[in-house]
């Protein structure tokens, strides 16, 4: 699938030459940091600038998430778990950012150089939710969260 992307400037466009989809089996499109990011104490929060506005195709939404190595290498977690980006978030100031939380005390100071592949996004079909219907639960309860096995 093809999507439209706007780079903040030529330097950002150049940083993205090594990003994108890496293998035929890749589900996500890699995004990069466009400025150095430094973390020196646990509980630091920052928005990592990704330097792009992406037009998500109509009928789709994007899910933004860290790459699988981001926590191991840098001690960062995405502060909001995942990011949901709607089709209509595509204005000239709708820059994509990764909200991060530095969660590792034992790593000391961590520096992430610009151009680092830090997160990825996937496109998913949108099923519009436009109403709900109330119901009364019936049948046996399953005993709460994590109840499908030992």
LOKEMAR-340460 format. One line per 8 residues: number of its first residue (from 1); their letters; for each residue y, x negated, z of N, C-alpha, C, O. Coordinates in Angstrom, 1 decimal. Atoms other than C-alpha are relative to their C-alpha. Example, Ala and Ser with C-alpha at 12.3 -4.5 7.8 and 13.67 -1.06 7.14 Angstrom:
% residues 2
1 = as = -1.2:-0.9:0.0:-4.5:-12.3:7.8:1.2:-0.9:0.0:1.2:-1.9:0.7; -1.1:0.9:0.0:-1.1:-13.7:7.1:1.1:0.8:0.8:2.2:0.3:0.9
END
This chain:
% residues 150
1 = xxxxxxxx = -1.2:-0.8:0.0:0.0:0.0:0.0:1.2:-0.9:0.0:1.2:-2.0:0.6; -1.3:0.8:0.1:3.5:-1.2:-0.8:1.1:0.7:0.9:1.1:1.9:1.1; -1.2:-0.5:-0.8:6.6:-0.8:1.5:1.2:-0.8:-0.4:1.1:-1.8:-1.0; -1.2:0.7:0.3:10.2:-1.8:1.2:0.5:-0.7:1.3:0.4:-0.2:2.4; -0.4:0.8:-1.1:11.7:-4.5:3.4:1.4:-0.6:-0.3:1.7:-1.0:-1.5; -1.3:0.6:0.2:15.3:-5.7:3.9:0.1:-1.1:1.0:-0.1:-0.9:2.2; -0.2:1.2:-0.9:15.9:-9.2:5.3:1.4:-0.2:0.3:2.3:0.1:-0.5; -1.4:0.1:-0.4:19.0:-9.9:7.3:0.8:-1.0:-0.9:2.0:-0.8:-1.1
9 = xxxxxxxx = -0.7:0.9:0.8:19.8:-12.9:5.2:-1.1:-0.9:-0.7:-2.3:-0.7:-0.6; 0.9:0.8:0.8:18.3:-15.6:2.9:-0.9:-0.9:0.9:-2.1:-1.2:0.6; 0.7:0.9:-0.9:17.2:-17.8:5.9:-1.2:0.9:0.5:-2.3:0.3:0.6; 1.1:-0.9:-0.5:15.1:-14.8:7.3:-1.0:0.2:-1.2:-2.2:0.2:-0.9; 0.9:-0.1:1.1:13.7:-14.2:3.8:-1.0:-1.2:-0.1:-2.2:-1.0:-0.4; 0.8:1.2:0.1:12.5:-17.8:3.7:-1.1:-0.1:1.2:-2.2:-0.5:0.9; 0.9:0.0:-1.1:10.9:-17.5:7.2:-1.2:0.9:-0.3:-2.3:0.7:0.2; 1.1:-1.0:0.3:8.8:-14.5:5.9:-0.9:-0.4:-1.1:-1.9:0.2:-1.4
17 = xxxxxxxx = 0.9:0.4:1.1:7.3:-16.5:3.0:-1.4:-0.3:0.5:-2.4:-0.2:-0.2; 1.3:0.3:-0.6:4.4:-17.5:5.4:-0.5:1.2:0.8:-1.6:1.0:1.5; 0.4:-1.1:-0.9:4.1:-14.1:7.1:-0.9:1.0:-0.9:-1.4:0.6:-2.0; 0.6:-1.0:0.8:2.5:-10.9:5.8:-1.5:0.2:0.3:-1.9:-0.1:1.4; 1.4:-0.2:-0.1:-1.2:-10.1:5.2:-0.7:-1.3:-0.3:-0.5:-1.9:-1.3; 0.7:1.3:0.1:-3.5:-13.1:5.7:-1.3:0.0:-0.7:-1.6:-1.0:-1.4; 1.3:-0.1:0.7:-6.9:-12.0:4.5:-0.3:1.4:-0.6:0.5:2.3:-0.3; 0.3:-1.3:0.6:-8.5:-9.2:2.5:-0.4:1.0:1.1:-0.2:2.2:0.9
25 = xxxxxxxx = 0.4:-0.9:-1.1:-9.8:-7.8:5.8:1.1:0.3:1.0:0.8:1.1:1.9; -1.1:-0.2:-1.0:-6.4:-7.9:7.6:0.5:1.5:-0.1:0.7:2.0:-1.2; -0.6:-1.3:0.0:-5.2:-4.5:8.7:1.5:0.0:0.2:2.2:1.0:-0.2; -1.4:0.0:-0.3:-1.8:-5.5:9.9:0.8:-1.0:-0.8:0.3:-1.9:-1.4; -1.0:0.9:0.7:1.3:-7.2:8.3:0.7:-0.8:1.1:1.4:-0.2:2.0; -0.6:0.9:-1.0:2.5:-10.2:10.4:1.5:0.0:-0.1:2.1:-0.1:-1.2; -1.4:0.1:-0.1:6.1:-10.3:11.5:0.4:-1.3:0.8:-0.4:-1.7:1.7; -0.4:1.3:-0.6:8.0:-13.5:12.7:1.3:0.1:0.8:2.1:1.0:0.6
33 = xxxxxxxx = -1.2:0.2:-0.7:10.6:-14.5:15.1:1.1:-0.6:-0.9:0.7:-1.5:-1.7; -1.0:0.5:0.9:13.9:-15.2:13.4:1.0:-0.9:0.8:2.1:-1.3:0.3; -0.8:0.9:-0.8:15.4:-17.2:16.3:-0.9:-0.6:1.1:-1.9:0.1:1.4; 0.8:0.6:-1.1:14.0:-19.5:19.0:0.1:1.0:1.2:1.1:1.6:1.5; 0.1:-0.9:-1.2:12.9:-17.6:22.1:-0.6:-0.9:1.2:-1.6:-1.5:1.0; 0.4:0.8:-1.1:12.6:-19.4:25.5:-0.2:0.9:1.2:0.6:1.8:1.5; 0.3:-0.7:-1.2:11.0:-18.0:28.7:-0.3:-1.0:1.0:-1.1:-2.0:0.8; 0.2:1.0:-1.0:11.2:-19.9:31.9:-0.4:0.5:1.4:-0.6:-0.2:2.3
41 = xxxxxxxx = 0.4:-0.6:-1.3:10.3:-17.5:34.7:-0.8:1.3:-0.3:-0.5:2.0:-1.2; 0.8:-1.2:0.1:7.8:-14.8:35.2:0.9:1.2:0.1:1.9:1.2:0.9; -0.7:-1.3:0.0:9.1:-11.2:34.6:1.3:-0.1:-0.9:2.0:0.9:-0.8; -1.0:0.0:1.0:11.6:-12.3:31.9:-0.2:1.1:-1.0:-1.4:1.2:-1.4; 0.1:-1.0:1.0:12.3:-9.5:29.5:1.0:-0.4:-1.1:2.1:-0.8:-0.8; -0.9:0.2:1.1:13.8:-9.9:26.0:-0.5:0.8:-1.2:-1.7:1.1:-1.3; 0.4:-0.6:1.3:13.9:-8.3:22.6:0.0:-1.1:-1.0:1.0:-1.8:-1.2; 0.1:1.0:1.0:12.6:-10.7:20.1:0.4:0.5:-1.4:-0.2:1.5:-1.8
49 = xxxxxxxx = -0.5:-0.5:1.3:14.5:-10.3:16.8:-0.9:-0.4:-1.1:-1.3:-1.5:-1.2; 0.9:0.1:1.1:12.3:-9.8:13.8:0.7:-0.1:-1.3:0.2:-0.4:-2.4; -0.8:0.3:1.1:15.2:-9.9:11.4:-0.1:0.9:-1.3:0.3:0.6:-2.3; 0.3:-0.9:1.2:14.1:-7.0:9.1:0.3:1.5:0.4:0.2:1.9:1.5; 0.1:-1.5:0.0:14.6:-3.3:8.4:-1.1:0.3:-1.0:-1.0:-0.2:-2.1; 1.1:-0.3:0.9:11.5:-1.9:6.9:0.0:1.5:-0.2:0.1:2.3:0.8; 0.1:-1.5:0.4:11.3:1.5:5.1:-1.4:0.3:0.0:-2.2:0.0:-0.9; 1.4:-0.5:-0.1:8.1:3.1:6.2:-0.1:1.1:-1.0:0.7:2.0:-1.0
57 = xxxxxxxx = 0.1:-1.0:1.0:6.8:5.2:3.3:0.0:1.4:0.6:-0.5:1.6:1.7; 0.0:-1.4:-0.4:7.3:9.0:3.6:-1.4:0.4:0.2:-2.3:0.1:-0.6; 1.4:-0.5:-0.4:4.3:10.6:5.3:-0.7:-1.0:0.8:-1.9:-0.7:1.1; 0.6:1.0:-0.8:3.6:7.5:7.3:0.9:-0.4:1.2:2.0:0.0:1.2; -0.7:0.6:-1.1:4.6:5.8:10.5:-0.6:-1.4:0.2:-1.7:-1.7:-0.2; 0.5:1.4:-0.3:4.3:2.2:11.7:-0.3:-0.1:1.5:0.4:0.4:2.3; 0.4:0.3:-1.4:2.6:1.0:14.8:0.2:-1.6:0.1:-0.4:-2.3:-0.6; -0.4:1.4:-0.3:4.1:-2.3:16.1:-0.7:-0.5:1.2:-0.7:0.1:2.2
65 = xxxxxxxx = 0.8:0.5:-1.1:1.9:-4.5:18.3:0.0:-1.6:-0.1:0.2:-2.1:-1.2; 0.1:1.5:0.1:1.6:-8.2:19.3:-1.3:-0.4:-0.8:-2.2:0.3:-0.9; 1.2:0.6:0.6:-0.8:-10.4:17.4:-1.0:-0.3:1.2:-0.6:-0.4:2.3; 1.0:0.1:-1.0:-4.1:-10.9:19.3:0.2:-1.3:0.8:-0.2:-1.4:2.0; -0.2:1.3:-0.7:-3.1:-14.5:20.2:1.3:-0.1:0.8:1.5:-1.1:1.5; -1.3:0.2:-0.6:0.4:-13.8:21.5:0.0:-0.2:1.5:0.7:-1.0:2.0; 0.0:0.2:-1.5:-0.5:-13.4:25.2:-0.7:-1.3:0.3:-0.2:-2.0:1.2; 0.6:1.2:-0.3:-2.9:-16.3:25.2:0.9:-1.2:-0.2:0.9:-2.1:0.6
73 = xxxxxxxx = -0.8:1.1:0.4:-0.5:-18.7:23.5:1.3:0.0:0.8:1.8:-1.1:1.2; -1.4:-0.1:-0.5:2.8:-17.5:25.0:0.2:0.7:1.3:1.3:0.7:1.9; -0.1:-0.8:-1.3:2.1:-15.3:28.1:0.9:1.2:-0.2:1.4:1.7:0.8; -0.8:-1.2:0.2:3.9:-12.4:26.5:-0.8:1.2:-0.2:-1.8:1.2:-0.9; 0.6:-1.3:0.3:3.0:-8.8:26.5:1.1:0.9:-0.6:2.3:0.7:-0.3; -1.0:-0.9:0.6:4.8:-6.0:24.6:0.4:1.0:1.1:-0.5:1.7:1.7; -0.5:-0.8:-1.1:6.9:-4.2:27.2:-0.3:1.5:-0.1:-0.5:2.1:1.0; 0.3:-1.5:0.1:6.3:-0.7:25.9:-1.4:0.2:-0.5:-1.7:1.3:-1.0
81 = xxxxxxxx = 1.4:-0.2:0.5:2.6:-1.2:25.0:-0.2:-0.1:-1.5:-0.7:-1.1:-2.0; -0.1:0.0:1.4:3.0:-0.4:21.4:1.3:0.6:-0.4:2.0:1.3:0.4; -1.2:-0.7:0.5:5.9:0.6:19.2:-0.3:0.9:-1.1:-1.1:0.6:-2.0; 0.2:-1.0:1.1:6.0:3.7:17.1:1.3:0.0:-0.8:2.4:0.3:-0.2; -1.2:0.0:0.8:8.4:3.5:14.2:-0.1:1.0:-1.1:-1.0:1.0:-1.9; 0.1:-1.1:0.9:9.1:6.6:12.3:0.6:-0.3:-1.4:1.3:-1.3:-1.6; -0.4:0.1:1.3:9.8:7.0:8.6:1.6:0.0:-0.1:2.1:-0.8:-0.9; -1.5:-0.1:0.1:13.5:7.8:9.2:0.8:-1.1:0.8:2.0:-1.0:0.9
89 = xxxxxxxx = -0.7:1.2:-0.6:14.2:4.6:11.2:0.2:-1.1:-1.0:-0.6:-2.0:-1.1; -0.2:0.9:1.2:15.6:2.7:8.2:1.4:-0.2:-0.3:1.7:-0.6:-1.5; -1.5:0.2:0.3:19.4:2.6:8.5:0.4:-1.4:0.0:-0.4:-2.3:0.4; -0.4:1.4:0.2:21.4:-0.5:7.9:0.1:-0.8:1.3:0.1:-2.1:1.3; 0.1:0.7:-1.3:21.4:-1.4:11.7:-1.3:0.2:0.7:-1.3:-0.1:1.9; 1.3:-0.2:-0.6:17.8:-0.4:12.4:-0.9:-1.2:-0.1:-2.0:-1.1:-0.6; 0.8:1.2:0.0:16.6:-3.9:12.9:-1.2:0.1:0.9:-1.1:0.7:2.0; 1.3:0.0:-0.8:13.0:-4.3:14.1:0.1:-1.1:1.1:0.4:-2.2:0.8
97 = xxxxxxxx = 0.0:1.0:-1.1:12.7:-6.0:17.5:-1.4:0.2:0.7:-2.0:1.3:0.7; 1.2:0.0:-0.8:9.7:-6.8:19.7:0.4:-0.1:1.5:0.8:-1.2:1.9; -0.4:0.1:-1.5:10.4:-5.9:23.4:-1.2:-0.7:0.7:-2.3:-0.3:0.7; 1.1:0.9:-0.7:8.5:-8.6:25.4:0.3:-0.2:1.4:1.5:-0.1:1.9; -0.1:0.3:-1.4:7.8:-9.3:29.0:-0.9:-1.2:0.2:-2.0:-1.3:-0.1; 0.7:1.2:-0.3:6.8:-12.8:30.1:-0.7:0.2:1.3:-0.1:0.3:2.4; 0.8:-0.4:-1.2:3.9:-12.3:32.5:-0.8:-1.1:0.6:-1.6:-0.8:1.5; 0.8:1.1:-0.5:2.4:-15.7:33.1:0.8:-1.0:0.9:1.7:-1.6:0.4
105 = xxxxxxxx = -0.7:0.9:-0.9:3.5:-17.7:36.1:-0.5:-1.4:-0.2:0.3:-2.4:0.0; 0.6:1.4:0.1:1.2:-20.7:35.4:0.3:-0.7:-1.3:-0.1:-1.9:-1.4; -0.3:0.7:1.3:2.5:-21.5:31.9:1.3:-0.9:0.1:1.5:-1.7:-0.8; -1.3:0.7:-0.1:5.9:-22.9:33.1:0.9:0.5:-1.1:0.8:1.7:-1.5; -0.9:-0.4:1.1:8.6:-22.8:30.4:-0.7:0.1:-1.3:-1.5:-0.8:-1.6; 0.6:-0.2:1.3:7.5:-21.4:27.1:1.1:0.1:-1.1:2.0:0.9:-0.9; -0.9:-0.1:1.1:9.4:-21.9:23.9:-0.8:0.4:-1.3:-1.8:-0.1:-1.6; 0.6:-0.5:1.3:8.6:-20.0:20.7:1.0:-0.3:-1.1:2.1:0.3:-1.1
113 = xxxxxxxx = -0.9:0.4:1.1:10.2:-21.5:17.6:0.2:1.1:-1.0:-0.8:1.9:-1.3; -0.2:-1.0:1.0:11.7:-19.3:15.0:-1.0:-0.2:-1.2:-1.3:-1.4:-1.5; 1.0:0.1:1.0:9.3:-18.5:12.2:-1.4:0.2:0.5:-2.4:0.2:-0.3; 1.3:-0.2:-0.6:6.4:-18.0:14.6:-0.5:1.5:-0.3:0.3:2.4:-0.1; 0.6:-1.3:0.2:4.1:-15.1:13.6:-0.3:0.5:1.4:-1.2:0.0:2.1; 0.1:-0.4:-1.4:4.4:-13.1:16.9:-0.6:1.4:0.1:-1.2:1.7:1.2; 0.5:-1.4:-0.1:3.5:-9.5:16.1:-0.4:0.5:-1.4:-0.3:-0.2:-2.4; 0.4:-0.6:1.3:2.2:-7.2:13.4:0.2:1.5:0.0:0.4:2.1:1.1
121 = xxxxxxxx = -0.1:-1.4:0.0:2.5:-3.7:12.2:-1.1:0.6:-1.0:-1.5:-0.1:-1.9; 1.0:-0.7:0.9:0.1:-1.2:10.6:0.7:1.3:-0.4:1.4:1.9:0.4; -0.5:-1.3:0.5:1.0:1.9:8.5:-1.1:1.0:0.2:-2.3:0.7:0.0; 0.9:-1.1:-0.3:-0.7:5.1:9.5:0.5:1.3:-0.5:1.8:1.6:-0.4; -0.4:-1.3:0.4:-0.6:8.6:8.0:0.5:0.8:1.2:-0.1:0.8:2.3; -0.6:-0.8:-1.0:1.6:10.9:10.0:-0.5:1.5:-0.1:-0.5:2.1:-1.2; 0.3:-1.4:-0.1:0.3:14.3:11.1:1.0:0.6:0.9:1.1:0.4:2.1; -1.2:-0.5:-0.7:3.4:16.2:12.1:-0.5:1.1:1.1:-1.3:2.0:0.8
129 = xxxxxxxx = 0.3:-0.9:-1.1:3.1:18.0:15.5:1.2:1.0:0.1:2.3:0.5:0.3; -1.1:-1.0:0.0:5.2:21.2:15.3:-0.1:1.1:1.0:0.8:1.9:1.2; 0.1:-1.0:-1.1:3.9:23.4:18.1:-1.2:-0.3:0.8:-2.0:-1.2:0.6; 1.1:0.1:-0.9:1.4:23.8:20.9:-0.4:1.4:0.4:0.3:2.3:0.3; 0.5:-1.2:-0.5:-0.8:26.5:22.3:-0.6:-0.3:1.3:-1.4:-1.2:1.5; 0.6:0.2:-1.3:-1.7:26.9:25.9:-1.4:0.4:0.1:-1.8:1.3:-0.7; 1.4:-0.4:-0.2:-5.3:27.1:27.1:-0.4:-0.2:1.4:0.3:-0.9:2.2; 0.5:0.2:-1.4:-7.3:27.3:30.3:-1.3:-0.8:-0.2:-2.2:-0.4:-0.8
137 = xxxxxxxx = 1.2:0.9:0.1:-9.8:24.4:30.7:-1.2:0.7:0.5:-1.2:1.4:1.5; 1.3:-0.5:-0.5:-13.5:25.4:31.1:-1.0:-1.0:-0.2:-0.8:-2.1:-0.9; 1.1:0.9:0.1:-16.8:23.8:31.3:0.0:-1.1:1.1:1.0:-1.1:1.9; 0.0:1.0:-1.0:-17.8:20.8:33.5:1.1:-1.1:-0.2:1.3:-1.4:-1.3; -0.9:1.2:0.0:-15.3:18.1:34.4:-0.8:-1.2:-0.2:-1.9:-1.3:0.2; 0.7:1.2:0.2:-16.1:14.6:33.5:0.2:-1.1:1.1:-0.2:-2.2:0.9; -0.2:0.9:-1.2:-15.0:13.0:36.8:1.1:-1.1:-0.2:1.0:-2.1:0.4; -1.2:0.8:0.1:-11.8:11.4:35.6:-0.1:-1.1:-1.0:-1.0:-1.2:-1.8
145 = xxxxxx = -0.2:1.1:0.9:-10.7:8.3:33.7:-1.2:-1.0:0.1:-1.5:-1.3:1.3; 1.1:1.0:-0.1:-13.5:5.8:32.8:-1.3:0.7:0.4:-2.2:0.0:1.0; 1.2:-0.7:-0.4:-16.2:8.4:33.3:-1.2:0.1:-1.0:-2.1:0.8:-0.7; 1.1:-0.1:1.0:-18.3:7.9:30.2:-1.1:-1.0:0.2:-2.1:-1.0:-0.6; 1.1:1.0:-0.3:-20.5:5.1:31.7:0.4:-0.9:1.1:1.5:-0.8:1.7; -0.2:0.9:-1.1:-20.8:2.4:34.3:0.8:-1.2:-0.4:1.1:-2.0:0.5
END
